[in-house]
């Protein structure tokens, strides 16, 4: 029974375990409660202690049963090869024996790209990874870190054939190398557009739909130079984490500390320009990688692959026939890529099937009688009546917490730890925005029965909610709660084997004629997606949701009537 463990010790700390062809994966934030599991003043460690322990317990194995251990390297500034041994020793010390002795390191970007490629099902593919920064490049490429990396990927080899190189800039002590980072560029500009307290990148992506990209387009384009052979140069310091140096646009100084001085309409115009130039830059690199590889499929990963608007552009304009975005393109996914590397390339095992869901984590547990909060009543043993009951509640415009089966791996709620609502009523959307304390311009995503995607959208969706599609104009009025200002949506396609949402979507479709639901993450503002039934109960009461479904038990708020007698009927049957 072969077993390979993959780990990420950086932010979005995570663990992934492949045992006998089955995948277990979880993020440390779901236990710590600290989003991205970053280091804080309270000293939160970045070791995946609880996620690792869960993976081992769920698989029923011990450390001595693991054949290989791989982790993504993140050492930033080496001079030669010595840093790998030093980093390996530091990370190995955080693991129990014999896991530490077996630990090996894989490049951060290679871990990223394999988290997509080895689950894509294809043989030959091009790979592209773009983020704020990855592993040290070392002597082959000179000092600096991975920022933009292109790959030629095949079942028997991994070829790195494009590497974004540093920019030489003057400084008071002489020339120095600065790596252009599109990830830093997008976040840098987002911090000048989005007020503190809101997630910068996701919020700017949403706000861009309301803006005119022409207003600041020329000035933003002057910050990025696109050269031959996929080269990109970001004007310093805009490609760094320095968001304090002002940008002078339209007679205004834009910096992270004066965001609210600018009217929202102007911030939307700047966001639209940044989004357009950012997308054009990534397409520029992707086309170069396509020419180098001749591949028809592009596998895209890294933090920038979370930009679903960008992914829509890539699918249309990059020159590839197929775009496969890694199920978890953020840093947590590097643990998945590291595990899959050991499984396939080291142990020679067959690749795992192409997933249609990312339900690789722990089960939620059950709602005990002691957990039922004031203002709610528990209805148990609903069995097959649960899905039609929840569909009736949703059709009546109630907002329902939905906790079903194994926890999703990754930043998107895919129907296992979700808040669900009717996709057609803007009043429900506005109430949900208030509940989740979100900016009003941020859209919600729909989950749609896969076979109905083309009926409602002009372009493809994605099973992991990683791509924006365009709504068919004739359909948009019926799904106003999920249609963004520019007529787009970030679509999650739900296949026939999806264990979280499929039956509920079918029941809702039967009741309303709509094969889709509004689906957003079940969490409080600034907190990770929740993990357990107990957390779900607390969050339901604090957020004021109308109902919560966990397993075959429902909590129903006292102000919500029995939906069409379904609960009463079920109680009589019992």
C-alpha positions in Angstrom: 0.0 0.0 0.0 2.2 2.9 -1.2 2.0 6.1 0.7 3.4 9.6 -0.1 3.1 12.7 2.0 3.3 16.2 0.7 3.7 19.3 2.9 3.7 23.1 2.7 5.3 25.0 5.6 4.7 28.4 4.1 1.5 30.5 4.4 -1.6 28.5 3.5 0.1 25.7 5.4 -1.2 22.3 4.4 -0.7 18.6 4.2 -1.6 16.1 1.5 -1.3 12.3 1.6 -1.8 9.8 -1.2 -2.3 6.2 0.1 -3.1 3.4 -2.3 -4.4 5.8 -4.8 -6.7 7.7 -2.4 -6.1 11.4 -1.6 -6.4 13.1 1.8 -5.7 16.8 2.0 -6.4 19.6 4.5 -5.3 23.1 5.3 -3.9 24.1 8.8 -6.1 27.2 8.9 -9.2 25.1 9.3 -7.9 24.0 12.8 -6.0 27.2 13.8 -8.8 29.6 12.8 -6.2 32.0 11.4 -6.9 32.7 7.7 -3.9 31.5 5.5 -2.3 30.3 8.8 0.2 33.2 8.6 2.6 33.9 11.4 1.0 36.4 13.9 2.0 38.3 16.9 0.7 35.4 18.9 3.3 33.1 17.3 1.2 30.8 15.1 3.5 28.3 13.7 3.5 27.4 10.0 4.1 23.7 10.5 1.0 21.6 9.3 0.7 19.8 12.6 -3.0 19.2 12.8 -3.7 18.8 9.1 -0.8 16.3 8.9 -2.1 14.3 11.9 -5.6 14.2 10.4 -4.4 12.9 7.1 -2.5 10.1 8.8 -5.4 9.2 11.1 -7.9 9.3 8.3 -5.8 6.9 6.2 -5.2 4.7 9.2 -1.4 4.7 8.9 1.6 5.7 11.0 4.8 7.6 10.2 6.6 4.3 9.6 4.2 3.5 6.8 5.0 6.5 4.6 7.3 5.7 1.7 8.3 9.3 0.7 7.9 12.8 2.1 8.1 15.9 -0.1 7.7 19.6 0.7 7.8 22.8 -1.4 11.0 24.8 -0.9 10.6 28.5 -0.1 14.2 29.6 0.9 14.4 33.0 -0.9 18.1 34.0 -1.2 20.7 31.4 -1.9 24.1 31.8 -3.4 24.6 28.1 -4.5 23.2 24.8 -3.4 23.9 24.8 0.3 20.5 26.4 1.2 18.6 23.3 0.3 20.3 21.2 2.9 19.8 24.0 5.5 16.1 24.4 4.8 15.5 20.7 4.7 17.1 20.3 8.1 15.0 23.1 9.6 11.8 21.7 8.2 12.7 18.1 9.1 13.1 19.1 12.7 9.4 20.0 12.8 8.3 16.5 11.9 8.1 13.3 13.9 10.5 10.5 13.1 10.8 8.9 10.7 9.0 11.5 8.5 11.8 14.1 9.1 14.5 11.7 8.0 12.7 11.0 4.7 11.9 14.7 3.9 13.0 16.0 0.5 12.4 19.4 -1.1 10.8 20.3 -4.4 10.8 23.7 -6.1 7.8 25.8 -5.0 6.7 26.4 -8.6 7.2 22.8 -9.6 5.0 21.8 -6.7 2.4 24.4 -7.9 2.3 23.2 -11.5 2.1 19.5 -10.6 -0.9 20.1 -8.4 -2.7 20.8 -11.6 -0.9 18.7 -14.2 -1.0 15.4 -12.4 -4.8 15.8 -11.9 -5.5 17.1 -15.4 -5.7 13.7 -17.1 -3.7 14.8 -20.2 -0.3 13.5 -21.3 1.4 16.5 -22.9 0.7 19.9 -21.4 2.3 23.3 -21.0 2.5 24.6 -17.4 2.5 28.2 -16.2 3.0 29.3 -12.7 2.8 33.0 -11.6 2.7 34.3 -8.1 4.4 36.8 -5.8 7.4 34.6 -5.3 8.6 31.1 -4.9 11.8 29.1 -4.4 15.3 30.5 -4.8 16.5 30.2 -8.4 20.1 29.3 -7.5 23.2 29.3 -9.7 21.4 28.3 -12.9 19.5 31.5 -13.1 21.3 33.8 -10.8 20.1 35.3 -7.5 16.4 35.8 -7.1 13.2 33.8 -6.8 10.7 32.1 -9.0 8.1 34.6 -10.2 7.0 33.5 -13.7 7.8 29.9 -14.7 6.9 28.0 -17.8 7.1 24.2 -18.2 6.8 21.4 -20.7 5.1 18.6 -18.9 4.9 14.9 -19.8 4.2 11.7 -17.8 7.9 10.8 -17.8 9.6 14.2 -17.4 9.2 17.9 -16.2 11.1 20.5 -18.3 11.4 24.1 -17.0 11.8 26.1 -20.2 10.8 29.7 -19.3 11.9 31.7 -16.3 11.1 35.3 -15.6 14.5 37.0 -15.0 15.4 40.0 -12.7 15.4 43.6 -13.6 18.5 45.7 -12.9 17.6 48.9 -11.2 19.8 51.7 -9.8 20.2 52.3 -6.1 22.2 54.5 -3.8 24.8 51.7 -3.4 24.9 50.7 -7.0 22.9 48.5 -9.4 20.8 45.8 -7.9 18.6 43.0 -9.2 14.9 43.1 -8.7 12.6 40.4 -9.8 9.5 41.5 -11.6 6.5 39.9 -9.8 3.1 40.1 -11.4 1.7 38.7 -8.2 3.2 41.6 -6.2 2.1 44.1 -8.9 -1.6 43.1 -8.7 -1.6 43.1 -4.9 0.4 46.3 -4.7 -2.2 48.1 -6.9 -5.1 46.5 -5.1 -3.9 47.9 -1.8 -4.1 51.4 -3.4 -7.7 50.7 -4.5 -9.3 48.6 -1.7 -9.7 50.0 1.8 -8.1 48.1 4.7 -10.3 45.3 6.1 -11.3 43.9 2.8 -9.3 41.2 0.9 -7.4 43.3 -1.6 -7.0 41.1 -4.7 -10.5 39.5 -4.7 -12.2 42.9 -4.0 -10.3 44.7 -6.8 -11.2 41.9 -9.3 -14.8 42.5 -8.4 -14.6 46.3 -8.4 -13.0 46.3 -11.9 -16.3 45.3 -13.5 -17.7 48.7 -12.6 -14.8 50.8 -14.0 -13.6 52.2 -17.3 -10.2 50.7 -18.2 -9.4 53.5 -20.6 -9.3 56.2 -17.9 -6.0 55.0 -16.4 -5.1 52.4 -19.0 -2.2 54.2 -20.6 -0.5 55.1 -17.3 -0.9 51.5 -16.1 0.5 50.1 -19.3 3.6 52.2 -18.8 4.3 50.3 -15.6 4.7 47.0 -17.5 7.0 46.3 -20.5 6.3 43.2 -22.6 9.3 42.0 -24.4 10.4 39.2 -26.7 10.2 35.6 -25.7 7.6 36.2 -23.0 9.6 38.8 -21.1 7.9 41.0 -18.6 9.4 44.0 -16.8 7.4 45.7 -14.0 8.5 49.2 -13.2 10.1 49.3 -9.7 8.8 49.4 -7.1 5.3 48.4 -8.5 6.4 44.8 -8.8 7.3 44.6 -5.1 5.5 44.7 -1.8 6.1 48.5 -1.6 2.6 50.0 -1.7 3.6 53.1 0.1 5.5 54.9 -2.7 2.7 57.1 -4.3 1.6 56.7 -7.9 0.6 60.0 -9.5 -2.5 59.5 -11.7 -5.2 62.0 -12.7 -3.7 64.6 -10.4 -3.9 62.3 -7.4 -1.4 60.5 -5.4 -2.4 56.8 -4.9 -1.0 54.9 -2.0 -2.2 52.3 0.5 -2.6 54.8 3.3 -5.0 57.2 1.4 -7.4 54.8 -0.3 -10.5 56.3 1.1 -9.5 59.8 -0.2 -10.4 58.7 -3.7 -14.0 58.3 -4.9 -15.1 54.7 -5.5 -15.8 55.5 -9.2 -12.2 56.5 -9.7 -11.0 53.5 -7.8 -13.1 51.3 -10.0 -11.5 52.9 -13.1 -8.1 52.2 -11.8 -9.1 48.6 -10.9 -10.4 48.0 -14.4 -7.2 49.3 -15.9 -5.0 47.1 -13.7 -7.1 44.0 -14.3 -6.9 44.5 -18.1 -3.1 45.1 -18.2 -2.5 42.2 -15.8 -4.5 39.8 -17.9 -2.8 41.0 -21.1 0.6 40.4 -19.4 -0.3 36.8 -18.4 -1.6 36.1 -21.9 1.7 37.4 -23.3 3.6 34.8 -21.3 1.1 32.0 -22.0 1.4 32.5 -25.8 5.2 32.3 -25.5 4.9 29.1 -23.6 2.5 27.7 -26.2 5.1 28.4 -28.9 7.8 26.7 -26.9 5.8 23.6 -26.1 3.4 23.2 -29.0 1.0 21.8 -26.4 -2.8 22.2 -26.8 -3.5 22.2 -23.0 -2.3 24.8 -20.5 -2.1 24.0 -16.8 -2.1 27.2 -14.8 -1.3 27.5 -11.1 0.2 29.9 -8.5 -1.6 32.7 -6.6 -2.4 34.6 -9.7 -4.5 31.6 -11.0 -7.0 32.5 -8.3 -8.0 35.5 -10.5 -11.0 34.0 -12.1 -11.5 37.0 -14.5 -7.9 36.4 -15.7 -8.6 32.7 -16.3 -11.6 33.6 -18.5 -9.2 35.7 -20.7 -6.6 32.9 -20.7 -9.2 30.4 -21.9 -10.2 32.7 -24.8 -6.9 34.4 -25.8 -3.9 32.3 -24.9 -3.8 30.1 -28.0 -4.4 26.8 -26.1 -7.4 24.6 -26.8 -7.9 23.7 -23.2 -7.2 25.5 -19.9 -6.9 23.5 -16.7 -6.6 25.5 -13.6 -5.2 23.6 -10.6 -8.0 22.7 -8.1 -6.1 24.6 -5.3 -3.8 27.0 -7.2 -2.8 28.9 -4.0 0.1 27.9 -1.8 -1.8 25.2 0.0 -1.9 23.3 -3.3 1.9 22.9 -3.2 1.5 20.2 -0.6 -0.8 18.4 -3.1 1.7 18.8 -5.9 4.6 17.6 -3.8 2.6 14.5 -2.8 1.6 13.8 -6.4 5.2 14.2 -7.5 6.4 11.5 -5.1 3.5 9.3 -6.0 3.9 9.4 -9.8 7.5 10.4 -10.6 9.3 8.8 -7.6 7.3 5.7 -6.9 6.1 5.2 -10.5 2.4 4.9 -9.5 -0.4 5.6 -12.0 -1.8 9.1 -12.0 -5.0 9.7 -10.0 -8.3 10.2 -11.9 -9.3 13.7 -12.9 -11.3 15.1 -10.0 -14.6 16.8 -10.3 -14.6 17.9 -6.6 -12.0 18.6 -4.0 -13.7 16.9 -1.0 -10.5 15.5 0.4 -10.8 16.6 4.1 -12.5 15.6 7.4 -16.1 14.9 7.9 -18.0 17.5 10.0 -19.5 15.3 12.8 -23.1 15.7 14.1 -25.3 18.2 15.8 -25.9 17.0 19.4 -28.9 18.2 21.4 -26.6 20.4 23.5 -25.5 22.3 20.5 -28.9 23.6 19.4 -28.8 27.4 20.0 -31.7 29.5 21.3 -34.0 30.6 18.5 -33.6 27.4 16.5 -35.3 24.0 16.6 -33.7 20.7 15.4 -35.4 18.3 13.1 -33.6 15.0 12.9 -33.6 11.9 10.7 -34.8 13.7 7.6 -33.0 11.2 5.4 -34.2 11.5 1.8 -36.5 14.4 2.8 -33.5 16.7 3.5 -32.8 17.8 -0.1 -36.4 18.6 -1.0 -36.9 20.4 2.3 -33.8 22.6 1.8 -34.8 23.1 -1.9 -38.2 24.4 -0.6 -36.6 26.7 1.9 -34.3 28.1 -0.8 -37.1 28.5 -3.3 -38.9 30.6 -0.6 -35.8 32.9 -0.5 -34.4 31.7 2.8 -30.6 31.5 3.4 -29.3 28.1 4.4 -26.0 26.9 5.8 -25.1 23.6 4.1 -22.5 21.2 5.7 -22.2 18.0 3.7 -19.5 15.3 3.7 -15.7 15.8 3.6 -14.3 19.3 3.8 -13.2 21.0 0.6 -9.5 21.5 0.0 -8.7 25.0 -1.3 -10.1 28.5 -1.0 -13.5 28.0 -2.6 -16.6 26.5 -1.0 -17.7 23.8 -3.4 -20.9 22.6 -1.7 -19.5 20.9 1.4 -19.2 24.0 3.7 -21.4 26.5 1.9 -24.0 29.1 2.5 -26.7 28.7 -0.2 -29.4 31.0 -1.5 -31.8 31.6 -4.4 -29.8 32.9 -7.4 -32.6 35.0 -8.8 -33.4 37.6 -6.1 -31.2 40.6 -5.5 -32.8 41.3 -2.2 -31.5 37.9 -1.0 -28.1 38.8 -2.4 -28.1 42.1 -0.5 -29.1 40.5 2.7 -26.4 37.9 2.3 -23.8 40.7 1.7 -24.9 42.3 4.9 -24.7 38.9 6.8 -21.1 38.3 5.5 -20.1 42.0 5.9 -19.0 42.1 2.2 -18.6 45.2 0.0 -21.8 45.6 -2.0 -19.9 45.5 -5.3 -18.6 41.9 -4.7 -20.6 39.3 -6.6 -21.6 35.8 -5.5 -20.9 32.7 -7.5 -23.4 30.1 -8.8 -23.1 26.3 -8.6 -24.8 24.8 -11.7 -25.7 21.3 -12.8 -22.9 20.6 -15.3 -25.2 19.4 -18.1 -27.0 22.8 -18.0 -24.0 25.0 -18.2 -24.2 25.8 -21.9 -27.9 26.6 -21.6 -27.2 29.5 -19.2 -23.6 30.6 -20.0 -21.8 31.5 -23.2 -18.4 30.2 -22.0 -17.3 27.3 -19.9 -17.4 27.0 -16.1 -15.0 25.1 -13.9 -15.7 22.4 -11.2 -13.4 24.3 -8.7 -15.0 27.7 -9.3 -11.8 29.1 -10.8 -13.1 30.7 -14.0 -15.4 33.5 -15.0 -18.0 32.8 -17.7 -20.4 35.1 -19.5 -24.2 34.8 -18.8 -26.4 34.5 -21.8 -28.2 37.8 -22.0 -31.7 36.2 -22.2 -31.0 34.3 -18.9 -29.4 37.1 -16.9 -32.7 38.6 -15.4 -33.6 35.2 -13.9 -30.3 34.9 -12.0 -29.8 38.5 -11.0 -28.4 37.6 -7.6 -25.3 35.9 -9.1 -24.8 37.9 -12.3 -22.1 40.5 -11.9 -22.3 44.1 -13.2 -20.5 43.2 -16.4 -22.7 40.2 -17.2 -20.2 37.6 -15.9 -20.3 34.9 -13.2 -17.6 32.7 -11.6 -19.3 29.3 -12.3 -18.9 26.1 -10.4 -20.0 23.1 -12.6 -21.5 20.2 -10.5 -21.1 16.8 -12.1 -23.2 13.7 -11.6 -20.8 12.2 -9.0 -20.6 15.3 -6.8 -21.6 14.2 -3.3 -22.2 17.7 -1.8 -24.6 19.6 -4.0 -25.9 17.3 -6.8 -29.1 16.0 -5.2 -30.0 19.4 -3.8 -29.5 21.2 -7.2 -31.7 18.6 -8.9 -34.4 19.2 -6.3 -34.2 22.9 -6.7 -34.2 22.6 -10.4 -37.4 20.5 -10.3 -39.1 23.0 -8.0 -38.1 26.3 -9.7 -36.8 25.5 -13.2 -33.4 26.9 -12.2 -30.5 24.4 -12.4 -28.3 26.6 -10.2 -27.9 28.0 -6.7 -26.0 30.9 -5.2 -23.1 29.3 -3.4 -20.7 31.1 -1.0 -18.3 30.1 1.6 -19.5 29.2 5.1 -17.4 31.5 7.3 -17.3 34.7 9.2 -15.6 37.7 7.7 -11.8 37.3 8.0 -12.0 33.7 9.1 -11.3 30.5 7.2 -14.1 28.2 5.9 -15.4 26.3 8.9 -14.6 22.6 9.5 -17.0 21.0 12.0 -20.7 20.8 12.8 -20.2 22.6 16.1 -18.5 25.5 14.3 -21.4 25.5 11.8 -24.0 25.8 14.5 -22.2 28.7 16.2 -21.8 30.5 12.9 -25.5 29.9 12.0 -26.6 31.6 15.1 -24.1 34.5 14.9 -24.8 35.2 11.3 -28.6 34.8 11.7 -29.1 32.2 8.9 -32.6 30.8 8.4 -31.5 27.2 8.6 -28.6 24.8 8.8 -28.3 21.3 7.3 -25.7 18.9 8.6 -26.0 15.3 7.6 -29.7 14.5 7.8 -30.4 17.0 10.6 -31.7 20.5 10.1 -31.7 23.5 12.4 -34.6 25.8 11.5 -34.9 29.3 12.9 -38.1 29.9 14.9 -39.2 32.6 12.5 -39.1 30.3 9.5 -42.4 28.3 8.9 -42.4 24.7 8.0 -41.7 24.7 4.2 -44.9 23.3 2.7 -45.5 20.9 5.5 -42.4 18.8 4.6 -41.1 18.7 8.1 -44.4 17.9 9.6 -45.0 15.2 7.1 -41.5 13.7 7.8 -42.1 13.8 11.5 -45.4 11.8 11.1 -43.6 9.2 9.0 -41.1 8.7 11.8 
